[in-house]
Amino acid sequence: MRVAVIGAGGVGGYFGARLAQAGNDVVFVARGAHLAALRSRGLRIYSANGNFVLDVNATDDPASLAPVDVVMFCVKLWDVEQGAAQIAPLVARGGVVIPFQNGIDSTDTVSRVIGASHVLGGVAYIAASISEPGVIAHVGTMARLRVGAFDAALAPRAKAFVDACIAAGIEAEQTPDIRRALWEKFVFLNAVSGLTCLARQPLGVIRTDAELRATFEASLRETIAVARAKGVEFPDDFVARQLRMLDGLPAEMRASMLHDLVAGRRLEAPWLCGRVAVLAAEQQIAAPVNATIYAAMKPYVNGATH
């Protein structure tokens, strides 16, 4: 399978590397020092699932690439619209784009730009980031993909990608309801990013402090209320399962947004806690936790202010 990874960070770098390691034709699109390191030293993966180094094909120009079977679209949320326009030629011969961003809006944006007939839905569960140029550090062992089609006609394309992932040793599944899968991740990820950023602490602190744990659960429930107002339903034990997931993750795990906050980089907060706050207000739903977290993040949304 020929795959273009647009955004070779934690998600794209890790899963793209696993696909390349298994013999798929994978090209990575990156920028700056990270791109230079990929070209000069290869892509290094440090993971409890196995460390390895790969010589990779990397570029900063999507326009230089030939059409592919799958685009793994892993750019930051503020780059989605511009990035989607750049990758349109890559799927001109029937390929598909799978956005793996956080949040719930990326697939709609990509579909608007390049057409829904080229877009699948994707959900990535992993704690990984660029620890230094050319290096992806994976915390814990969780590394799972869920992929699905909004249009049944594209289901075979979703299956083909999932099959390639499974053959590469990646835990992957084709889900029949990708919209719900996107919201399921959003509920949990939003709480993780919001609370770790607000407290500037890893999950071990969040889950063992009674007040922080209660605030985490309140964030879950606010986002679920918004999802239900949008027609997405969850089972009665969903919150309990999310709290068990919280308890099972590595204590040192931090959201990628906390890494960005500490490094003084731009934040995805407007598309996460900020998005919950906006949707809740539109539906006249109380969401004080997410509104407060977003208010606290707003001074840092565009990066360091000092």
C-alpha positions as CSV (number, residue, x, y, z in Angstrom):
1,M,0.0,0.0,0.0
2,R,1.3,3.5,-0.9
3,V,0.8,5.9,2.0
4,A,1.5,9.5,2.5
5,V,1.8,10.7,6.1
6,I,1.1,14.4,6.3
7,G,2.4,15.5,9.7
8,A,5.1,13.1,11.0
9,G,4.5,13.8,14.7
10,G,3.5,11.4,17.4
11,V,0.6,9.8,15.6
12,G,1.8,10.0,12.0
13,G,5.4,9.3,12.9
14,Y,4.6,6.2,15.0
15,F,2.0,4.5,12.9
16,G,3.6,5.5,9.6
17,A,6.8,4.0,10.8
18,R,5.1,0.7,11.7
19,L,3.5,0.6,8.2
20,A,6.9,1.3,6.6
21,Q,8.6,-1.3,8.7
22,A,6.2,-3.9,7.3
23,G,7.1,-3.1,3.8
24,N,4.5,-0.5,2.7
25,D,5.6,2.4,0.5
26,V,5.4,5.3,3.0
27,V,6.4,8.9,2.5
28,F,6.5,11.4,5.4
29,V,5.8,15.1,5.0
30,A,7.5,17.1,7.8
31,R,9.1,20.5,8.3
32,G,12.2,22.2,9.7
33,A,14.6,20.4,12.0
34,H,12.4,17.3,12.2
35,L,12.5,17.0,8.4
36,A,16.3,17.5,8.4
37,A,16.8,14.8,11.0
38,L,14.5,12.4,9.1
39,R,16.6,12.9,6.0
40,S,20.0,12.7,7.7
41,R,19.5,10.1,10.5
42,G,16.2,8.4,9.7
43,L,13.1,8.1,11.9
44,R,13.8,6.7,15.4
45,I,11.0,5.1,17.4
46,Y,11.3,4.6,21.1
47,S,8.5,2.5,22.4
48,A,7.7,-0.3,24.9
49,N,6.4,-2.1,21.8
50,G,9.9,-2.1,20.4
51,N,12.6,0.4,19.5
52,F,13.8,0.8,15.9
53,V,15.3,3.1,13.3
54,L,14.1,3.5,9.7
55,D,15.6,5.1,6.7
56,V,12.6,7.0,5.4
57,N,11.4,9.0,2.4
58,A,10.6,12.5,3.7
59,T,9.8,15.9,2.1
60,D,8.2,19.2,3.0
61,D,6.3,19.5,-0.3
62,P,3.1,17.4,-0.8
63,A,2.9,18.7,-4.4
64,S,6.1,16.7,-5.2
65,L,4.4,13.4,-4.4
66,A,2.6,11.0,-6.8
67,P,-0.9,10.0,-6.0
68,V,-1.3,7.5,-3.1
69,D,-3.8,4.9,-1.8
70,V,-4.1,6.5,1.6
71,V,-3.2,9.9,3.1
72,M,-2.8,9.7,6.9
73,F,-3.6,13.3,7.7
74,C,-2.0,14.1,11.0
75,V,-1.4,17.9,11.0
76,K,-2.4,20.2,13.9
77,L,-6.0,21.3,13.9
78,W,-5.2,24.9,12.9
79,D,-3.6,23.6,9.7
80,V,-6.4,21.3,8.6
81,E,-8.1,23.5,6.0
82,Q,-4.9,24.7,4.3
83,G,-3.4,21.2,4.5
84,A,-6.4,19.6,3.0
85,A,-6.1,21.8,-0.1
86,Q,-2.5,20.7,-0.5
87,I,-3.3,17.0,-0.4
88,A,-6.2,17.0,-2.8
89,P,-4.0,16.0,-5.8
90,L,-2.7,13.0,-3.8
91,V,-6.1,11.3,-3.9
92,A,-7.1,12.4,-7.4
93,R,-6.8,8.8,-8.7
94,G,-9.2,7.3,-6.1
95,G,-7.2,7.5,-3.0
96,V,-8.6,8.3,0.4
97,V,-7.7,10.7,3.2
98,I,-8.0,9.6,6.8
99,P,-7.8,12.5,9.3
100,F,-6.4,11.5,12.6
101,Q,-6.7,14.8,14.4
102,N,-8.1,15.4,17.8
103,G,-11.5,16.9,18.0
104,I,-14.7,16.3,16.0
105,D,-14.5,18.8,13.1
106,S,-11.6,17.7,10.9
107,T,-13.4,15.2,8.7
108,D,-16.1,17.8,7.9
109,T,-13.4,20.4,7.0
110,V,-11.5,17.9,4.8
111,S,-14.7,16.7,3.1
112,R,-15.6,20.3,2.3
113,V,-12.3,20.9,0.7
114,I,-11.6,17.7,-1.3
115,G,-15.0,16.0,-1.4
116,A,-16.6,13.5,0.9
117,S,-16.1,10.7,-1.6
118,H,-12.4,10.8,-0.7
119,V,-12.7,10.9,3.1
120,L,-12.8,8.2,5.8
121,G,-12.9,8.8,9.5
122,G,-10.0,7.8,11.8
123,V,-9.4,7.7,15.5
124,A,-5.9,7.2,17.0
125,Y,-5.3,6.1,20.6
126,I,-1.6,6.7,21.5
127,A,0.5,8.9,23.7
128,A,3.5,9.8,21.5
129,S,5.3,13.0,20.6
130,I,8.4,14.3,18.9
131,S,11.0,14.2,21.8
132,E,13.7,15.7,19.6
133,P,14.0,16.1,15.8
134,G,13.7,12.7,14.1
135,V,12.7,10.9,17.3
136,I,9.2,9.7,18.3
137,A,8.8,8.8,22.0
138,H,5.8,6.5,22.7
139,V,4.7,6.4,26.4
140,G,3.1,3.1,27.5
141,T,2.0,0.4,25.1
142,M,-1.4,1.7,23.9
143,A,-1.3,2.2,20.1
144,R,-4.6,1.6,18.5
145,L,-6.4,2.8,15.4
146,R,-10.2,2.8,14.6
147,V,-11.2,3.6,11.0
148,G,-14.6,3.7,9.3
149,A,-16.5,5.0,6.3
150,F,-19.2,7.6,6.5
151,D,-20.4,6.3,3.2
152,A,-20.9,2.6,2.8
153,A,-19.4,2.8,-0.7
154,L,-16.0,3.6,0.9
155,A,-16.1,0.7,3.4
156,P,-13.8,-1.5,1.3
157,R,-11.2,1.3,1.3
158,A,-11.4,1.4,5.1
159,K,-11.0,-2.4,5.3
160,A,-8.0,-2.3,3.0
161,F,-6.2,0.2,5.3
162,V,-7.2,-1.7,8.4
163,D,-5.9,-5.0,6.9
164,A,-2.6,-3.3,6.1
165,C,-2.3,-2.0,9.6
166,I,-3.0,-5.4,11.1
167,A,-0.5,-7.0,8.8
168,A,2.0,-4.5,10.2
169,G,1.3,-5.5,13.8
170,I,-0.8,-2.5,14.5
171,E,-3.9,-2.9,16.7
172,A,-6.6,-1.6,14.3
173,E,-10.3,-2.1,13.7
174,Q,-12.9,-1.1,11.2
175,T,-15.8,0.4,13.0
176,P,-19.3,0.6,11.5
177,D,-20.2,3.9,13.3
178,I,-17.2,6.1,12.9
179,R,-19.1,9.2,13.9
180,R,-19.8,7.8,17.4
181,A,-16.1,6.6,17.6
182,L,-14.9,10.1,17.0
183,W,-17.1,11.4,19.7
184,E,-16.1,8.6,22.1
185,K,-12.5,9.6,21.8
186,F,-13.3,13.3,21.9
187,V,-15.1,12.9,25.3
188,F,-12.0,11.3,26.9
189,L,-9.3,13.2,25.1
190,N,-10.9,16.5,25.8
191,A,-10.9,15.7,29.6
192,V,-7.3,14.5,29.5
193,S,-6.0,17.5,27.6
194,G,-8.0,20.0,29.7
195,L,-7.1,18.6,33.1
196,T,-3.5,17.9,32.5
197,C,-3.0,21.4,31.1
198,L,-5.0,23.1,33.8
199,A,-3.1,21.3,36.6
200,R,0.2,21.1,34.6
201,Q,0.4,17.6,35.9
202,P,0.4,14.0,34.4
203,L,-2.6,11.6,34.7
204,G,-1.2,10.0,37.8
205,V,-1.9,13.2,39.7
206,I,-5.2,13.9,38.0
207,R,-6.7,10.5,38.9
208,T,-5.5,10.2,42.5
209,D,-6.5,13.7,43.6
210,A,-10.1,13.6,44.6
211,E,-11.0,17.1,43.4
212,L,-9.1,16.8,40.1
213,R,-10.7,13.4,39.5
214,A,-14.1,14.8,40.1
215,T,-13.4,17.7,37.7
216,F,-12.2,15.2,35.1
217,E,-15.5,13.3,35.4
218,A,-17.5,16.5,35.2
219,S,-15.7,17.3,31.9
220,L,-16.6,13.9,30.6
221,R,-20.3,14.5,31.5
222,E,-20.4,18.0,29.9
223,T,-19.0,16.7,26.6
224,I,-21.4,13.7,26.6
225,A,-24.3,16.1,27.1
226,V,-23.2,18.1,24.1
227,A,-22.8,14.9,22.0
228,R,-26.3,13.7,23.0
229,A,-27.7,17.1,21.9
230,K,-26.1,16.3,18.5
231,G,-27.8,12.9,18.3
232,V,-24.9,10.8,19.5
233,E,-25.8,8.3,22.2
234,F,-23.6,6.5,24.8
235,P,-24.2,3.4,26.9
236,D,-25.1,3.9,30.5
237,D,-21.7,2.6,31.7
238,F,-19.7,4.9,29.4
239,V,-18.5,7.3,32.1
240,A,-17.5,4.3,34.3
241,R,-15.5,2.8,31.5
242,Q,-13.7,6.1,30.8
243,L,-12.7,6.3,34.4
244,R,-11.4,2.7,34.3
245,M,-9.4,3.7,31.2
246,L,-8.0,6.7,33.1
247,D,-6.9,4.4,35.9
248,G,-5.2,2.0,33.5
249,L,-3.0,4.5,31.6
250,P,0.6,5.2,32.6
251,A,0.8,7.6,35.5
252,E,3.4,9.7,33.7
253,M,1.2,10.2,30.6
254,R,0.5,13.8,29.6
255,A,-1.7,15.2,26.8
256,S,0.1,16.4,23.7
257,M,-1.5,19.8,24.4
258,L,0.4,20.0,27.7
259,H,3.7,19.3,25.9
260,D,2.8,22.2,23.6
261,L,1.8,24.4,26.5
262,V,5.1,23.8,28.3
263,A,7.1,24.4,25.2
264,G,5.3,27.6,24.4
265,R,3.8,26.4,21.2
266,R,0.3,27.0,19.8
267,L,-2.5,25.1,21.4
268,E,-5.5,23.1,20.1
269,A,-7.7,24.4,22.9
270,P,-10.2,26.2,20.6
271,W,-11.0,22.8,19.0
272,L,-11.2,20.9,22.3
273,C,-12.4,22.5,25.5
274,G,-13.2,25.6,23.6
275,R,-15.3,23.7,21.1
276,V,-17.3,22.0,23.9
277,A,-17.9,25.4,25.5
278,V,-19.2,26.8,22.2
279,L,-21.4,23.9,21.4
280,A,-22.8,23.8,24.9
281,A,-23.7,27.4,24.7
282,E,-25.4,26.9,21.4
283,Q,-27.5,24.1,22.9
284,Q,-28.1,26.0,26.2
285,I,-26.2,23.3,28.1
286,A,-24.2,24.2,31.2
287,A,-20.5,23.4,30.7
288,P,-18.7,25.4,33.4
289,V,-15.7,23.0,33.6
290,N,-14.8,23.3,29.9
291,A,-15.6,27.0,29.8
292,T,-13.3,27.6,32.7
293,I,-10.5,25.5,31.3
294,Y,-10.7,27.3,28.0
295,A,-10.7,30.7,29.7
296,A,-7.5,29.6,31.5
297,M,-5.9,28.4,28.2
298,K,-6.8,31.4,26.0
299,P,-3.8,33.5,26.9
300,Y,-1.6,30.7,25.6
301,V,-3.6,29.6,22.5
302,N,-1.2,31.4,20.1
303,G,1.9,30.3,21.9
304,A,4.1,31.9,24.5
305,T,3.3,35.5,25.3
306,H,6.6,36.4,26.9
